[in-house]
Amino acid sequence: MNGWLKIVGLGPGAEAMITPEVSAALSDATDVVGYVPYVNRVAPRSGLVRHGSDNREEIRRAEQALKLALEGHRVVVVSSGDPGVFAMASAVFEALEAGDAAWRTLDIQVLPGISAMLAASARAGAPLGHDFCCINLSDNLKPWALIEKRLRLAVEADFAMAFYNPRSKSRPVGFERTLEVLREACEPERLIIFARAVSTPEESIRVTALKDATPEMADMRTLVIVGSRQTRLIDRDGEPLVYTPRSAS
């Protein structure tokens, strides 16, 4: 039996946001590999083995998936959101480049998913409607000095910004420092969106000004979007809409 490996995104949470292509891959898989909470999103069934592991075992997880595929298994590696956005696609290719030469003969595909930043942007309106950048605020795999440099350059270039992994129990000060950097470089009324657990029953969308933002507004389930100078808020009955015009001055 010829094995294959598909690296897929499960979207931000709701089953309706899993693409048909990803659903088909999961239906045909013999093995699902990933971080435990993501693996648990895949329903158990006869003929499917679910391999869950800890959050910081990406390379070991990737090697396990490659070995299973070489043995003839049909393997799906799962991530939340999109697998190419701070997720398992890069980890698999890192393992592939450094590992067994036979792994390079495998049928490997990356199947896109709806990323948290795009789901959050859609819920709020269109804050990423013009040029934007995406920054992972975790310093687990890169130094804080590099994060701060990228923040300052993104503000200088007037990008809207989407922040992943803003704040956790083990990294409580990083987002506090992020807000300090933004306040040094941005006007106090700059719009900032806190989109938590988008597409799940726990979803909440909060729009505020930078001057009123606090570190406690974010956690690891929160996607933070900071507007550019051009970003606008439309007040209306119900939730406001935030968008960035398609043109810039």
GIKA-V889848 format. One record per helix or strand of 3 or more residues. SS is the DSSP state (h for helix, s for strand). FROM is the first residue (numbers start at 1). LEN is the number of residues. If there is no record, write none. Layout:
BEGIN
[[SS FROM LEN] [SS FROM LEN]]
END
This chain:
BEGIN
[[s 4 6] [h 15 3] [h 20 9] [s 31 5] [h 36 4] [s 49 5] [h 58 13] [s 74 6] [h 88 11] [h 101 5] [s 107 5] [h 116 9] [s 132 5] [h 144 13] [s 160 5] [h 174 12] [s 191 6] [s 204 6] [h 210 3] [h 215 3] [s 222 5] [s 232 3] [s 241 3]]
END
